[in-house]
Amino acid sequence: MTNDVLRVEGVGVELAGRLVLHDVNLVVSGSEQVGLIGPNGAGKTTLLRSMLGLLPIRDGAITISGATPAQARGSIGYVPQRHEFAWDYPVDVRTAAMTGRTHRIGWLRRPKQDDREAVEDALRRVDLVELARRPIGELSGGQRQRVLVARALALRPRLLLLDEPFTGLDVPTQEILTGLFHDLTSEGTAILMTTHDLPAAADTCSRLCLLNETVIADGSPEQLRDPAIWLRAFGVARSEQLLHSLGVAR
């Protein structure tokens, strides 16, 4: 029996008349943390939004546990980049986390006991219980990132999508989230995250998927030691800075 949670098969996405992704194939199983790596403009965020059903695909298919993105929306946790969230909105940490369950609760409906328990568990996992009543506008950058993760975890998702989760974070917050993601995968959650932190991705992810409009390579960090693969994925002929950051052979 397959343990595949996410399947992306031959996917193409067109934006404003331009094909930004083509023939993308990717499988993420439960208990896997996969890093989605590529240069700016490679289509990483576009692919995540297609998985959420927010962007239509032109070709191929995306399934989450056998369902379409629209059907599976209630089982996908999504952590956007921090600047995409309205931090000036006058709510506290607990209320912000509860918004992650809006799809299940329904608009203008009151949370039930299961919703409240899911939110409290999510706040506990990101170490924010003591700040539950603090306005989100008063939080530090690391605390805000943990709110976004709690908001996603409140769904108790089978698939967790993370868009640059470590950007601009202090070391303690990075360690909290790294440990949390490890725990989640050990519990069977599938994690796919975009990141520009290549050494951290190589250290924390079981697999790396190099994307630049299509999948250039997909494998464990140990399998992707050839510098030519990385240079092709980033569309450069030579980059000492890139190769040094990866620690790959020149």
N, C-alpha and C positions, 0 to 999 in steps of 0.2 A: 504493500500500500504506500503510495507516494505521500511525502510530507510537504509537498510544495504548497506554499501559501500564495506567492505571487508568480504569475506567468505573463511574460510580455513576449508576444510572438509576431514577428514581422511588422512591427509598428512603424507607421509613418505619421508625422504631424505637420500640418501646413498652417503657417501664420501669415496673415496679410499677403497671401498669394505666393509665399516662399516656403519651400520644403525645408524645415529646420531639423527634422529627424527622419531617418529612413531606415527600414529593415533592421529595427532594434529588436534584439532577442535577449531575454534575461529571465532567469528563474531564481527565486529566493525561497528557501525552505524555512520551516520553523527551526529555531535554535541557531540561525545564521545571522551574523551582522556583516552586511556587505557595504563597502564604500564605493560610491559613485563618483568617479574622478574625471576631471577634464578641465580645459581652459574656460575662461569667461566666454559665453556665447555658444558653448558646446551643446546646449539643450538639456542640461541637467534638471533645472527647475521646471522647464516645459514638460519633461518626462514625468516628474512628480505630480504636476497638476493634471496630467492626462490620467495618471493612476487614480487620482481623486475624482475623476469624472468632470473636472472643471474645464477641460479643453477637449474638443472632439478629436478623434484620431481619423486620419484619412485611410490608412491601410492597417491590416492586421487585427490583433485582438489583445486585450488586457483582461485577465481574470484574477480575482482574489478569492482563494478557496473555492474555485469553480464558479463564482458569480461575477457579474459585470461590476465595474466601479460604482455605478449608481445603486445597484442592489446591495453592494458590500459596504456602502459608505459608513454605516454604523459600526463597522469592525475595523476601521482604519484610523489610527491616530496620526495626526499631522502636526509637526512643529515647524512653523514658518520661520524665516529670518526675523529677528527682533524688531526691525524697523517697520515691519508690515503690520504690527499690532498697535491699536490705539491706546497708548499708555496714559493719555490724559483723560480717558473715560473714568468717571467717578464711581468706581467699584473697588471692593477689597479683594484680597488674594483668593479667598474661598469662592466668591461670586465669579471671578474670572475663570477659575478652574471649572466651575459648574457649567460655563458656557460651552465647554467641550461636549456636554451631553445634550445640547439643545436639539440635535437631530433625533435623539431617542425620546426626549421628554415631549417635544412639540412646542411650537410657539405659544406663548401666553399661558402655558400650563405650569403648575407648581411641581417642583421635584418631589419624587417619592422617596421612601426610605432607602431603596436600593441605590438611587442616584446620590443621596447624601453619603451613604457608606462608600460608594466608589470614589467620590471626591475626597473624603477623609483619608482613604487608603492612598490615593495619589499624592496628597499633600505630605503624608508620612514618608512616602518613598523618596520624595525630593527634599525632605527635611525643612518643610515650611509650615508645620502645624502651629508653631508659636507665632508665626506672622500671618495667620489666616485672616485676621481682621484688619490688617494694615492696608491702606489705599495703595493700589498698584503704582500710582504716580510717585510714591515715596521710596520705591525699591531701587537697589543698585542693579547694575547690569547683570551680574550673576544671578541675583534673586529673580529678576525678570525672566531670565532664560529658564529657570526652574519652574516658574509659573506656567510657561508655555509647555514644558514637558508634562507638568501635572495635568494641565488642560487636556493634553492628548491621552494621557494614561487614564483619565477619568472614564474613558470609553471602554477600558479593559480590552484594548485592541489585540487582534491576532497579527496585524501588520502595523509597524511604526515607521513612518516616513519623516526623516529629519533633514532640514535644509540648512546647512552650515551651522550645526549646533554648538560648535566650539569657538566660533569667531569672537574675538574680543573678550574672552572670559579669563578670570583670574584662575590661578592654579588650583586652589581648593574646590572651586565649582567644577573645573574640568575633572578633578578626581572623583567628585560625587557622581557626576553624570557617567563617567567611564565605568565606575563600579555598578551603577544602576543598570546601564545597558547590558553589561555582562550578566547581571542577575536575570534580566528579562529574557535574554536569549536562552539561558539555562532553564527557564520555565517554559520555553517553547515559542516565544514571540519572535517573529521575523522582523529584522531591522534593516532598512535601506537608508543610508545617509549620504548626502553630498558634503564634501569638505575640500578646502584648499590646504588643510594641514596634512601634508602627505606623510611625514614621519609618523604622526599620531594614527593616521588611517592604517598604515602598515603594521603598527603595533597592536591596534585594537580590533581590526576587522579580520574575519576569517577568509574573506575574499575581497578582491578589488575588481571593479568593472570600469575600464577606461573607455570613456565616451567622448566622441567628437562627431556629432551628427548621426553617428552609428556606433556600434560597439567595436572598438579597436582590439581589445583584449579583455579576457575575463579569466581570473585564476587566483590562487593564493598568492600572498606577497612573495613567497619563495619562488613561485613559478614565473613571476614577472620581474626578473632581475636583469633582463636584457635591456640596456639603455635605448636601443633602437625602438623598442615598443613605446617607451615614454615619449621620446622625441616625436614619433609619428602621432601619438595621441594628442600632444600639445601643439602639433603643427609647426615645429621648429626644426631647423637643420642641426642646431647645436645650442646647448644651454648649460654652461658649467654650473650655474646656480641651481637649476632643476636637478641635475645629476648629483650635485653635492647634497642637496636636501634629502635625496632618496638614498644616498650611500650606495648607489649601484656602480658596477664596474664601468670604467670609461674605455 
